[in-house]
Amino acid sequence: MNGLRDQDRLDEAFNFVVWKARILSILDRYRIKDFTLKIIAIPIDPAENEKYEEAMAKAKCIILDGVKDHVVSHIAEKDTANEMWEALKQLYQHTSVQRKMLLEYQLRSYQMQKREQIDVFLGQLKEI
């Protein structure tokens, strides 16, 4: 339904920014992006309510189709596309401070691994 390739579906935080741009573009194409970004009041008029329900169902379906299976459990029980969107943002959209901390941690871990490999190599040289 959404035209995303499997490798473009939301998997983890590393592809959230690109996924978000793609999904918003798809939702915009169908003119239902606001159902995701805003809280839309349920119309009282039956005809308007039917259009609302159809658009909401389509937005939810696009979001569900755009995520990998292990992500579905985080959003499947949400009532609106906006609730789904906010849940995904909470899970995967890092602030710049959080992102910086994560990158620093990854760099330290990488440096520690390299140090351990160098120590092992030096130990092997001493044995020669």
Disulfide bonds with the S-S distance in Angstrom:
none
